[in-house]
């Protein structure tokens, strides 16, 4: 959403006569985000679930309080994966 906001803010400050380039920028950003969402969630398998949850935590989309109902084993695996991501800045 931040990327969309930046594109719109830039458009607001420039106010060009022809909006085609700015429309294309927004269209491309939405299409790319749509592809990202599809790659992450379409056909999500059980074996990918903890990795997806780890990515959501790393991106601060969810918090550790959202993991309240997870098993201790799952929480531990997610914590290790987060530590690994932070260590290697993935």
Secondary structure by P-SEA (a helix, b strand, c coil): caaaaaaaaaaaaaccccaaaaaaaaaaaaaaaaaaaaaacccccccaaaaaaaaaaaaccccccccccccaaaaaaaaaaaaaaaaacc
